[in-house]
Amino acid sequence: MKKIGLILDSTSNNSKKELAERGIGFIPIPITIDDKEYLGGIDILTDEIEQKFMNNPNMKIHTSSPMPKHIMEAFDEILETHDEAIYIGLSTKFSSTIQLVKSIVIGNDKYNGKIHVFESKYSAPWTTLIIDDLLELIKNESIETIFEILKTHQETLIGYLSPGDIVHFYNGGRITKVQYKTAKLLRVKPILIIRDGFIDQKETLKSTSIDGIIKKVFGKFDAFMKNIHNNGLKNATVKDIWFLTLGNKENLLKVREKIMKNEKLYHGQKIIDIKLDASQTGHMGPNSFGISFYLPLKYVIDQKINQKMKEVK
């Protein structure tokens, strides 16, 4: 069986050093802060960006596509020790990196057929969450089976994000000046719903407090479970669902406490706490927070592999 490697980029919320220690290829995403450019995961880490925001809440920050030479360097390094490799980045709805990577693969015989680009619907936190299970998956399965499992898994995720200060949405062009002023006047906190790899524009939630946001998010749980069952995972129950909390320490503790007190949702499942990654911190502000419901990738792997074994018998 061919030896399959894994390539991620700095939106996975890991540094180059951290991923290299696990045998994972790394592509740095450029981050510009007040006209100075850094390479995410190499020159600057999430904690450093958070500190910069604390020192200067009005600093300007944006990300851009990685340099082709960094992409090819990651390819060359992983192919020295593996026959093939899979690149997984952010959803194409969030980032243009996947399209750039695909164009480099297609245009170079050295990579075409060896580097496989997964059409991701993941956002940064979920990319982080799947690493451990993904490393096990690529040891035993073909590219086709891996992609099939990942496609199913992507349908079992939903996230809710709220910015720490709506000014970051305004600065980033996500809302108009009128919307910004109205929201500030009413002290409204918008809630972004991350579903199917992008921000759902058809459904919006708003609240004036973190407690209000959490209450509204919990009210969406039944619809989330129905979607999982409709995607072929009919045996999944509430007890199989894990939770992700995203944000700074204060917000993580508050959201975690609310989850654990909800007798309908919480039955001792895992609650994973993750800090905002560099790009999220830049686009939403350091006081942003989020809640996600999801099935762990390991659950989907076991269900799919068991189903295949039954079909073979």
C-alpha positions as CSV (number, residue, x, y, z in Angstrom):
1,M,0.0,0.0,0.0
2,K,1.2,3.5,-0.9
3,K,2.4,5.7,2.0
4,I,0.2,8.7,2.2
5,G,1.3,12.0,3.7
6,L,-0.7,15.0,5.0
7,I,-0.2,18.7,4.2
8,L,-1.9,21.5,6.2
9,D,-1.4,25.3,6.3
10,S,-1.1,27.8,9.1
11,T,-4.9,28.2,9.4
12,S,-4.8,24.8,11.2
13,N,-3.7,26.8,14.2
14,N,-0.4,25.0,14.4
15,S,3.1,26.2,13.8
16,K,5.4,24.8,11.2
17,K,7.5,23.3,14.0
18,E,4.5,21.6,15.6
19,L,3.3,20.0,12.4
20,A,6.8,19.0,11.3
21,E,7.2,17.1,14.6
22,R,4.2,15.0,13.5
23,G,5.4,14.4,10.0
24,I,2.9,16.8,8.4
25,G,3.7,19.2,5.6
26,F,3.2,22.9,6.2
27,I,2.2,25.9,4.0
28,P,2.5,29.3,5.7
29,I,-0.3,31.9,5.1
30,P,1.0,35.5,4.9
31,I,-0.5,37.9,7.5
32,T,-0.1,41.6,7.1
33,I,-0.4,43.7,10.3
34,D,-0.2,47.5,9.9
35,D,1.6,47.1,6.6
36,K,4.2,44.6,8.0
37,E,4.0,41.1,6.6
38,Y,4.6,37.9,8.5
39,L,4.4,34.2,7.7
40,G,1.7,32.6,9.9
41,G,3.1,29.8,12.0
42,I,6.7,30.8,11.3
43,D,7.2,34.5,12.0
44,I,4.2,35.0,14.2
45,L,1.8,32.8,16.2
46,T,-1.8,33.3,17.4
47,D,-0.8,34.3,20.9
48,E,1.4,37.1,19.6
49,I,-1.4,38.4,17.3
50,E,-3.8,38.4,20.3
51,Q,-1.2,40.4,22.3
52,K,-0.8,42.9,19.5
53,F,-4.6,43.4,19.5
54,M,-4.6,43.9,23.2
55,N,-2.0,46.6,22.8
56,N,-3.7,48.2,19.8
57,P,-7.4,47.3,19.3
58,N,-7.5,49.4,16.1
59,M,-4.6,47.7,14.3
60,K,-5.2,46.7,10.6
61,I,-4.8,43.0,9.8
62,H,-5.5,40.8,6.7
63,T,-4.4,37.6,5.2
64,S,-3.4,36.7,1.7
65,S,-2.8,33.6,-0.5
66,P,0.5,31.7,0.2
67,M,3.5,32.2,-2.1
68,P,3.8,29.5,-4.8
69,K,7.4,28.7,-3.7
70,H,6.2,27.9,-0.2
71,I,3.5,25.6,-1.6
72,M,6.0,23.7,-3.8
73,E,8.5,23.5,-0.9
74,A,5.8,21.8,1.2
75,F,5.1,19.4,-1.7
76,D,8.8,18.5,-2.2
77,E,9.4,17.9,1.5
78,I,6.5,15.6,2.0
79,L,7.2,13.6,-1.2
80,E,10.7,12.8,0.0
81,T,9.2,10.5,2.6
82,H,5.7,9.6,1.1
83,D,4.4,8.3,-2.2
84,E,1.4,10.6,-2.2
85,A,0.0,13.3,0.0
86,I,-3.3,15.1,0.7
87,Y,-3.6,18.8,1.2
88,I,-6.5,20.0,3.4
89,G,-7.0,23.8,3.9
90,L,-9.9,26.1,4.6
91,S,-13.2,25.9,2.7
92,T,-13.0,27.6,-0.8
93,K,-15.8,29.9,0.5
94,F,-13.3,31.3,3.1
95,S,-10.0,31.1,1.3
96,S,-8.6,31.0,-2.3
97,T,-5.6,28.9,-1.1
98,I,-7.2,25.6,-2.3
99,Q,-7.7,26.9,-5.8
100,L,-4.1,28.1,-5.9
101,V,-2.8,24.8,-4.7
102,K,-4.9,22.9,-7.3
103,S,-3.5,25.1,-10.1
104,I,0.1,24.3,-9.0
105,V,-0.6,20.6,-8.9
106,I,-2.3,20.5,-12.3
107,G,0.4,22.5,-13.9
108,N,3.3,20.5,-12.7
109,D,3.9,16.8,-13.7
110,K,6.0,16.3,-10.6
111,Y,2.9,16.8,-8.4
112,N,0.0,15.8,-10.6
113,G,-1.3,12.5,-9.5
114,K,0.8,12.6,-6.3
115,I,-0.6,15.6,-4.4
116,H,-4.4,15.3,-3.9
117,V,-6.4,18.4,-3.0
118,F,-9.4,17.8,-0.9
119,E,-12.4,20.1,-1.7
120,S,-12.6,21.3,1.9
121,K,-15.7,22.6,3.7
122,Y,-13.8,23.0,6.9
123,S,-13.1,26.1,8.8
124,A,-10.0,26.6,10.9
125,P,-11.2,25.0,14.2
126,W,-12.4,21.9,12.5
127,T,-9.2,21.4,10.6
128,T,-7.4,21.4,13.9
129,L,-9.9,18.9,15.4
130,I,-9.5,16.2,12.7
131,I,-5.6,16.0,12.7
132,D,-5.2,13.1,15.1
133,D,-7.9,10.9,13.5
134,L,-6.8,11.9,10.1
135,L,-3.2,10.7,10.7
136,E,-4.6,7.3,11.7
137,L,-6.9,7.2,8.7
138,I,-4.2,7.8,6.1
139,K,-2.2,4.9,7.4
140,N,-4.8,2.3,6.4
141,E,-7.1,3.6,3.7
142,S,-6.9,4.6,0.0
143,I,-7.2,8.2,-1.2
144,E,-10.7,7.4,-2.5
145,T,-11.9,6.1,0.9
146,I,-10.3,8.9,2.8
147,F,-12.1,11.5,0.6
148,E,-15.4,9.7,1.0
149,I,-15.2,9.7,4.8
150,L,-14.1,13.3,4.9
151,K,-17.1,14.3,2.7
152,T,-19.5,12.6,5.0
153,H,-17.8,14.1,8.1
154,Q,-18.2,17.7,6.7
155,E,-21.9,17.3,6.8
156,T,-21.8,16.6,10.6
157,L,-20.5,20.0,11.6
158,I,-22.1,23.3,12.4
159,G,-20.6,26.3,14.1
160,Y,-21.8,29.6,15.5
161,L,-19.4,32.6,15.7
162,S,-19.9,36.0,17.2
163,P,-17.3,38.9,16.9
164,G,-15.8,40.5,20.0
165,D,-16.5,43.9,18.5
166,I,-18.6,44.5,15.4
167,V,-16.2,47.1,14.2
168,H,-14.0,44.3,12.8
169,F,-16.9,43.2,10.5
170,Y,-17.2,46.8,9.4
171,N,-13.5,47.2,8.8
172,G,-13.4,44.0,6.8
173,G,-16.3,45.1,4.6
174,R,-18.8,42.4,5.9
175,I,-21.4,45.0,6.9
176,T,-22.3,48.5,5.8
177,K,-21.7,51.7,7.8
178,V,-25.5,51.9,8.5
179,Q,-25.6,48.3,9.8
180,Y,-22.5,49.0,11.9
181,K,-23.9,52.1,13.5
182,T,-27.3,50.5,14.1
183,A,-25.8,47.4,15.7
184,K,-23.6,49.6,17.9
185,L,-26.5,51.7,19.0
186,L,-28.7,48.7,19.9
187,R,-25.7,46.8,21.2
188,V,-26.5,43.8,19.0
189,K,-24.1,41.0,18.5
190,P,-24.5,39.1,15.2
191,I,-24.1,35.4,15.1
192,L,-22.5,33.9,12.0
193,I,-23.7,30.3,11.2
194,I,-20.9,28.2,9.6
195,R,-22.5,25.5,7.6
196,D,-21.5,23.5,4.5
197,G,-18.2,25.3,4.3
198,F,-19.4,28.9,4.3
199,I,-21.3,31.6,6.3
200,D,-25.0,31.0,5.8
201,Q,-26.4,34.2,4.4
202,K,-30.0,32.9,4.5
203,E,-30.2,32.5,8.3
204,T,-29.0,35.0,10.8
205,L,-29.2,35.2,14.6
206,K,-28.7,38.2,16.7
207,S,-28.5,38.8,20.5
208,T,-27.3,41.5,22.9
209,S,-25.3,39.2,25.2
210,I,-23.3,36.0,25.2
211,D,-26.0,34.3,27.3
212,G,-28.6,35.2,24.7
213,I,-26.4,33.9,21.9
214,I,-25.8,30.6,23.7
215,K,-29.5,30.1,24.3
216,K,-30.3,30.7,20.6
217,V,-27.6,28.3,19.5
218,F,-28.8,25.5,21.9
219,G,-32.3,26.0,20.3
220,K,-30.8,24.8,16.9
221,F,-29.6,21.4,18.2
222,D,-32.6,19.3,17.1
223,A,-32.3,20.6,13.5
224,F,-28.6,19.7,13.6
225,M,-29.3,16.1,14.7
226,K,-31.9,15.7,12.0
227,N,-29.4,16.8,9.4
228,I,-26.9,14.1,10.6
229,H,-29.5,11.4,10.3
230,N,-30.4,12.6,6.8
231,N,-26.8,12.2,5.8
232,G,-26.8,8.4,6.5
233,L,-25.6,8.4,10.1
234,K,-29.0,7.2,11.5
235,N,-27.5,5.6,14.6
236,A,-25.9,8.8,15.9
237,T,-27.4,10.0,19.2
238,V,-27.0,13.1,21.3
239,K,-24.4,11.2,23.4
240,D,-22.2,10.9,20.3
241,I,-22.0,14.6,19.7
242,W,-18.9,16.5,20.9
243,F,-18.7,20.3,21.5
244,L,-16.2,22.9,20.5
245,T,-15.8,26.2,22.3
246,L,-13.8,28.9,20.6
247,G,-12.4,32.1,22.0
248,N,-10.4,33.7,24.9
249,K,-10.2,32.1,28.3
250,E,-13.1,34.0,29.9
251,N,-15.5,33.2,27.0
252,L,-14.4,29.5,26.9
253,L,-15.2,29.0,30.6
254,K,-18.6,30.7,30.2
255,V,-19.6,28.6,27.2
256,R,-18.3,25.4,28.7
257,E,-20.3,26.0,31.9
258,K,-23.5,26.6,29.9
259,I,-23.0,23.3,27.9
260,M,-22.4,21.3,31.0
261,K,-25.5,22.6,32.7
262,N,-27.8,21.7,29.8
263,E,-29.2,18.3,30.7
264,K,-30.7,17.8,27.2
265,L,-27.4,18.2,25.4
266,Y,-24.7,17.2,27.8
267,H,-24.1,13.6,28.9
268,G,-20.4,13.7,29.6
269,Q,-19.2,14.1,26.0
270,K,-16.0,15.9,25.2
271,I,-15.8,19.7,25.1
272,I,-12.8,20.9,23.2
273,D,-11.5,24.4,23.9
274,I,-9.7,26.2,21.1
275,K,-8.2,29.7,20.9
276,L,-9.0,31.8,17.8
277,D,-6.5,31.2,15.1
278,A,-4.5,34.1,13.6
279,S,-6.9,34.8,10.7
280,Q,-10.0,34.6,12.9
281,T,-8.5,37.0,15.4
282,G,-7.8,39.5,12.6
283,H,-11.2,39.3,11.1
284,M,-13.3,39.1,14.2
285,G,-11.3,40.5,17.0
286,P,-9.7,38.9,20.1
287,N,-12.9,38.8,22.2
288,S,-14.8,36.8,19.6
289,F,-16.2,33.4,20.6
290,G,-18.0,30.4,19.1
291,I,-19.8,27.2,19.8
292,S,-19.9,24.2,17.5
293,F,-21.7,20.8,17.5
294,Y,-20.0,18.0,15.7
295,L,-19.4,14.3,15.3
296,P,-15.8,13.4,15.8
297,L,-14.1,12.1,12.7
298,K,-13.3,8.8,14.5
299,Y,-17.1,8.2,14.8
300,V,-17.6,8.7,11.0
301,I,-14.6,6.5,10.2
302,D,-15.9,3.6,12.3
303,Q,-19.4,3.9,10.8
304,K,-18.2,4.0,7.2
305,I,-15.6,1.2,7.6
306,N,-18.2,-1.0,9.4
307,Q,-20.7,-0.3,6.6
308,K,-18.1,-1.3,3.9
309,M,-17.3,-4.5,5.8
310,K,-21.0,-5.5,5.9
311,E,-21.3,-4.8,2.1
312,V,-18.3,-7.0,1.4
313,K,-19.8,-9.9,3.4
